[in-house]
Amino acid sequence: MRLTPTKMNTFIVWSKDNCPYCVKIEAIFKTLDLKYVVYKIGRDFNKVEFYEKFGPGSTFPKVETGTEIIGGCSDTIQWLKDNSYLPGH
């Protein structure tokens, strides 16, 4: 079943500058025409807030819906396949 993004499940991308995995996730969301918002470190949050939310040592990007933390780049691609946004599952 393909989930349709709504206000409750618009994707949130926790990102930073010069991050190739962050760019990749944003490109995938644009290609699939999915609703998403990008929060950037230094502009929207700081490292302490990021670690408090995702755990010490967490890496970028982190992706979530309004109700679920999906994970990083590979986790997000797998989630998109599992939920029929991308072919391959």
C-alpha positions as CSV (number, residue, x, y, z in Angstrom):
1,M,0.0,0.0,0.0
2,R,1.4,3.4,-0.9
3,L,1.0,6.0,1.8
4,T,0.0,9.5,0.6
5,P,1.9,12.2,2.3
6,T,-0.3,14.5,4.3
7,K,0.3,17.1,6.9
8,M,0.8,14.3,9.4
9,N,3.3,12.4,7.3
10,T,5.2,15.1,5.4
11,F,8.8,14.1,5.5
12,I,11.3,16.0,7.7
13,V,14.9,16.0,6.7
14,W,17.5,16.9,9.3
15,S,20.4,18.1,7.2
16,K,23.7,19.9,7.1
17,D,25.6,21.7,4.4
18,N,28.1,19.8,2.3
19,C,26.5,16.5,3.0
20,P,26.2,14.3,-0.1
21,Y,23.7,11.9,1.6
22,C,21.5,14.9,2.5
23,V,21.5,16.1,-1.1
24,K,20.7,12.5,-2.3
25,I,17.6,12.3,-0.1
26,E,16.3,15.7,-1.1
27,A,16.8,14.8,-4.8
28,I,14.8,11.5,-4.3
29,F,12.0,13.4,-2.6
30,K,11.9,16.0,-5.4
31,T,11.9,13.3,-8.1
32,L,9.1,11.5,-6.4
33,D,7.2,14.7,-5.8
34,L,6.9,14.1,-2.1
35,K,6.2,16.8,0.5
36,Y,9.2,17.5,2.7
37,V,10.7,20.2,4.8
38,V,14.5,20.6,5.5
39,Y,15.9,21.6,8.9
40,K,19.5,22.7,8.7
41,I,22.1,22.5,11.5
42,G,23.1,26.0,12.5
43,R,20.0,27.6,11.1
44,D,17.1,25.6,12.6
45,F,18.8,23.5,15.4
46,N,22.2,22.9,16.9
47,K,24.3,19.8,17.5
48,V,23.2,19.3,21.1
49,E,19.5,19.4,20.0
50,F,20.3,16.9,17.2
51,Y,22.0,14.5,19.5
52,E,19.2,14.8,22.1
53,K,16.6,13.9,19.4
54,F,18.6,11.1,17.6
55,G,21.2,10.0,20.1
56,P,24.9,10.8,20.6
57,G,27.0,10.1,17.5
58,S,24.1,10.3,15.1
59,T,25.0,11.2,11.5
60,F,23.3,13.2,8.8
61,P,20.8,13.1,7.3
62,K,18.0,11.9,9.6
63,V,14.6,11.6,8.1
64,E,11.2,11.3,9.8
65,T,7.6,11.5,9.1
66,G,5.3,13.4,11.5
67,T,4.9,10.1,13.4
68,E,8.0,8.0,12.8
69,I,11.8,8.4,12.7
70,I,12.9,6.5,9.6
71,G,16.7,6.9,9.9
72,G,19.5,7.9,7.6
73,C,19.9,7.8,3.8
74,S,20.0,4.0,3.4
75,D,17.1,3.5,5.9
76,T,15.0,6.1,4.1
77,I,15.6,4.5,0.7
78,Q,14.6,1.1,2.1
79,W,11.5,2.6,3.8
80,L,10.5,4.2,0.4
81,K,10.9,0.8,-1.2
82,D,8.9,-1.0,1.5
83,N,6.1,1.6,1.2
84,S,6.0,1.4,-2.6
85,Y,7.4,4.9,-3.3
86,L,10.4,3.3,-5.1
87,P,10.5,0.1,-7.1
88,G,12.5,-2.8,-5.6
89,H,10.4,-4.4,-3.0
